[in-house]
Amino acid sequence: MKFALVMGASGDIGKAIAADLASDGWSLYLHGFKNQLSLDEQLESYQNQFPKQDFFKLTLDMTDEKGVATFLEALFQVDAVIFSSGFTSYQLLTEVSAIEMEKMWQVHLKTPLLLLQKLQPKLAKSTLGRIIFISSVYGEVGSAMEVLYSTLKGAQLAFVKAYSKEVASLGITVNAIAPGAIQTKMNSEFSETEVTELVQEIPVGRLGQPNDISFWVKQLLKEESSYMTGQALTISGGWLK
Ligand SMILES: NC(=O)c1ccc[n+]([C@@H]2O[C@H](COP(=O)([O-])OP(=O)(O)OC[C@H]3O[C@@H](n4cnc5c(N)ncnc54)[C@H](OP(=O)(O)O)[C@@H]3O)[C@@H](O)[C@H]2O)c1
């Protein structure tokens, strides 16, 4: 049995990742924070469809460092970790409060790194040992009005490069996926005109769907992907590349 921890499984991309992995034979720890309904629905659906696999629901506010130790206690075998948790806010850097900076840093980097410090021995013990960050194309090219978000997404890419070198000899691979514009809750505030204008900029002529991302996560988790590490796959329909 192989176990993956999907951080942000309650979100749209995380849910697509969980669904693809469940149908690929993975047992899952499904993490979420506020959207408990999404986790409950997924849990019921996967338990019915894949009765021989195990599924667990876990809650953690990633801005609350005190919760990390208890969260870790609920994990036993871990063969792969996917970080699909995140949020953005549209504002000029001059408008971002120190509290908001701290929260965004905690969700995108600090808490993932605290988790990995403790999960590393489990991943090293695994015959797979996979870590994937869902970063963003903005981490590669940057975006005005999302400077903090772009900075942290870029930091995730830098982390992947550095940490992959540190743990390669343990048999752990560390990669990132940098999505372009994916149709999820995160973009639900865009007006119809904004979406039309955005789509015109995307060479393949459409927004991405969550399964455009989950497909690649599934590939990176396969045994045959063991020679790929420290990389970022940009999945953006050619946008911003
Ligand atoms: N959508 C895009 O166009 C796009 C493009 C590039 C990169 N990405 C990245 O893809 C990842 C998934 O985004 P998505 O589009 O699927 O967005 P989403 O549907 O809004 O999902 C966001 C996920 O992050 C979790 N999260 C947010 N704040 C949290 C906190 N304080 N503690 C714990 N979990 C927290 C949410 O949990 P709850 O809902 O349960 O609170 C949810 O599971 C993010 O890292 C995002 O930056 C998205």
The ligand as an SDF file (V2000), in Angstrom:
LIG
                    3D

 48 52  0  0  0  0  0  0  0  0999 V2000
   -5.9670   28.4550   -9.7790 N   0  0  0  0  0  0  0  0  0  0  0  0
   -4.9220   28.9390  -10.4090 C   0  0  0  0  0  0  0  0  0  0  0  0
   -5.0400   29.6230  -11.4430 O   0  0  0  0  0  0  0  0  0  0  0  0
   -3.5490   28.6630   -9.8980 C   0  0  0  0  0  0  0  0  0  0  0  0
   -2.4680   29.0370  -10.6960 C   0  0  0  0  0  0  0  0  0  0  0  0
   -1.1790   28.7910  -10.2490 C   0  0  0  0  0  0  0  0  0  0  0  0
   -0.9760   28.1820   -9.0270 C   0  0  0  0  0  0  0  0  0  0  0  0
   -2.0420   27.8340   -8.2580 N   0  0  0  0  0  0  0  0  0  0  0  0
   -1.7480   27.2090   -6.9520 C   0  0  0  0  0  0  0  0  0  0  0  0
   -2.4070   25.9660   -6.8530 O   0  0  0  0  0  0  0  0  0  0  0  0
   -2.6730   25.6580   -5.4820 C   0  0  0  0  0  0  0  0  0  0  0  0
   -4.1440   25.2540   -5.3420 C   0  0  0  0  0  0  0  0  0  0  0  0
   -4.9680   26.3680   -5.6860 O   0  0  0  0  0  0  0  0  0  0  0  0
   -6.4880   26.2070   -6.1580 P   0  0  0  0  0  0  0  0  0  0  0  0
   -6.6140   26.9670   -7.4280 O   0  0  0  0  0  0  0  0  0  0  0  0
   -6.9120   24.7730   -6.0900 O   0  0  0  0  0  0  0  0  0  0  0  0
   -7.2080   27.0750   -5.0490 O   0  0  0  0  0  0  0  0  0  0  0  0
   -8.3730   26.7270   -4.0030 P   0  0  0  0  0  0  0  0  0  0  0  0
   -9.4430   25.9100   -4.6580 O   0  0  0  0  0  0  0  0  0  0  0  0
   -8.7390   28.0390   -3.4160 O   0  0  0  0  0  0  0  0  0  0  0  0
   -7.6190   25.8100   -2.9220 O   0  0  0  0  0  0  0  0  0  0  0  0
   -6.7330   26.3590   -1.9760 C   0  0  0  0  0  0  0  0  0  0  0  0
   -6.3840   25.3210   -0.9320 C   0  0  0  0  0  0  0  0  0  0  0  0
   -5.4970   25.9190    0.0330 O   0  0  0  0  0  0  0  0  0  0  0  0
   -6.0270   25.6750    1.3240 C   0  0  0  0  0  0  0  0  0  0  0  0
   -5.6600   26.7510    2.2610 N   0  0  0  0  0  0  0  0  0  0  0  0
   -5.7750   28.0900    2.0690 C   0  0  0  0  0  0  0  0  0  0  0  0
   -5.4250   28.7420    3.2080 N   0  0  0  0  0  0  0  0  0  0  0  0
   -5.0990   27.7750    4.1190 C   0  0  0  0  0  0  0  0  0  0  0  0
   -4.6740   27.8020    5.4860 C   0  0  0  0  0  0  0  0  0  0  0  0
   -4.5480   28.9230    6.1950 N   0  0  0  0  0  0  0  0  0  0  0  0
   -4.4190   26.6210    6.1000 N   0  0  0  0  0  0  0  0  0  0  0  0
   -4.5740   25.4580    5.4370 C   0  0  0  0  0  0  0  0  0  0  0  0
   -4.9790   25.3670    4.1590 N   0  0  0  0  0  0  0  0  0  0  0  0
   -5.2430   26.5110    3.5130 C   0  0  0  0  0  0  0  0  0  0  0  0
   -7.5300   25.6190    1.1400 C   0  0  0  0  0  0  0  0  0  0  0  0
   -8.1470   24.9640    2.2480 O   0  0  0  0  0  0  0  0  0  0  0  0
   -9.6950   25.2710    2.7180 P   0  0  0  0  0  0  0  0  0  0  0  0
  -10.4370   25.7110    1.4920 O   0  0  0  0  0  0  0  0  0  0  0  0
  -10.1640   23.9560    3.2660 O   0  0  0  0  0  0  0  0  0  0  0  0
   -9.6110   26.3230    3.7660 O   0  0  0  0  0  0  0  0  0  0  0  0
   -7.6100   24.8220   -0.1560 C   0  0  0  0  0  0  0  0  0  0  0  0
   -7.4760   23.4550    0.1120 O   0  0  0  0  0  0  0  0  0  0  0  0
   -2.2940   26.9220   -4.6910 C   0  0  0  0  0  0  0  0  0  0  0  0
   -1.0130   26.7730   -4.1300 O   0  0  0  0  0  0  0  0  0  0  0  0
   -2.2540   27.9920   -5.7580 C   0  0  0  0  0  0  0  0  0  0  0  0
   -1.3810   29.0210   -5.3970 O   0  0  0  0  0  0  0  0  0  0  0  0
   -3.3120   28.0620   -8.6650 C   0  0  0  0  0  0  0  0  0  0  0  0
  1  2  1  0
  2  3  2  0
  2  4  1  0
  4  5  1  0
  4 48  2  0
  5  6  2  0
  6  7  1  0
  7  8  2  0
  8  9  1  0
  8 48  1  0
  9 10  1  0
  9 46  1  0
 10 11  1  0
 11 12  1  0
 11 44  1  0
 12 13  1  0
 13 14  1  0
 14 15  2  0
 14 16  1  0
 14 17  1  0
 17 18  1  0
 18 19  2  0
 18 20  1  0
 18 21  1  0
 21 22  1  0
 22 23  1  0
 23 24  1  0
 23 42  1  0
 24 25  1  0
 25 26  1  0
 25 36  1  0
 26 27  1  0
 26 35  1  0
 27 28  2  0
 28 29  1  0
 29 30  1  0
 29 35  2  0
 30 31  1  0
 30 32  2  0
 32 33  1  0
 33 34  2  0
 34 35  1  0
 36 37  1  0
 36 42  1  0
 37 38  1  0
 38 39  2  0
 38 40  1  0
 38 41  1  0
 42 43  1  0
 44 45  1  0
 44 46  1  0
 46 47  1  0
M  CHG  2   8   1  16  -1
M  END
$$$$
